[in-house]
Amino acid sequence: MKKSTILFIIFFILLISSVNGLTISNKAAGTRELNDPVIGGKSAPVTITWFTDYQGPFDARFYLETFPLINEKYIKTGKVKIIVKDFPLTVIHKNSKKAAVASNCANEQGYYEEFLTEIFEERDDWIRSRDFVNLNHGLRKVYKEVSQKEGYDQFNRCLISSKYNSEIDSDIEEGNDLDVTGVPTFFLSNGDKTTKIVGAQPFTAFEREIENLL
């Protein structure tokens, strides 16, 4: 094969794999879901991959203030789905990984979205726990609020187990590979183009990028 042909192929691959300074990957495009919670229809044309720390104040702000607007305009209409990835910043948020475990357990039980709302609304209470006994109690209380004790024993066994540790570690590794350094961080993709939003940005910032991808 001629050298010029090889160079053209390399150039073409680089061209289609790089958009807005980001390298397209299955991870950023949301095709690597594994057991990650998904909000919205799986066939939605735009995927938002959200790296979150459940103890993070800016994650709470995004979910309580901006998410409802995204949900109403884009998720409920089948245009967007959100894949949630765990990215606990345990150096500054000592209870964040345990909260990630609890959220995965709630997802396993079918109460993820309800648990997500409750864990952010009640954030000021459970993050004060100084030991795992009180923390587990606080997270169990959050689960009871949304499930009315349905599947409580299974949730409790899941909470005190280590079954989701490797899943959480995998999400952290994935975030590191994508240069996630803070939370919340979002990757928005339609499969061909990917863009990145960092921080609890207003709805208009998401609206602009989503419309560009649709």
HURAMO-V678462 format. One line per field, one symbol per residue. ss: DSSP state (A for helix, B for strand, O for the rest). phi: phi as a letter, one per 20 degrees, with the letter a starting at -180 (. if undefined). burial: + if it has 24 or more other ideal C-beta (glycine too) atoms within 12 Angstrom, else -. A space follows every 10 residues. Layout:
ss = ???
phi = ???
burial = ???
This chain:
ss = OOAAAAAAAA AAAAAAABBO OBBOOOOOOO OOOOOOOBBO OOOOOBBBBB BBOOOOAAAA AAAAAAAAAA AAAAAOOOOB BBBBBBOOOO OOOOOAAAAA AAAAAAAAAO OAAAAAAAAA AOAAAAOOOO OAAAAAAAAA AAAAAAAOOO OAAAAAAAAA OOOOAAAAAA AAAAAAAOOO OOOOBBBBBO OOOBBBBBOO OOAAAAAAAA AAAO
phi = .fgfffffff fffffeeccl mdefbffffn edeldffcdo ffegfddded eccfefffff fgfedeggff ffecffenec cddddebfef fdcfefffff gffffffgen cffffgfffe fegfefffge bffffgffff fffffedlmf mffffffffe edfdffffff fffffffemf dbcfccddbd ndcccccdne ffgfffgfff ffef
burial = ---------- --------+- -+-+--++++ -++--+++++ ---+++++++ ++++++++++ -++--++--+ +--++---++ +++++++++- --+-++++++ +++++++++- ++++++++++ -++--++-+- ----++-+++ +++++++--- ++--++-++- ---+--++-+ ++-++--+-+ -+++++++++ --++++++-+ +-+--++-++ --+-
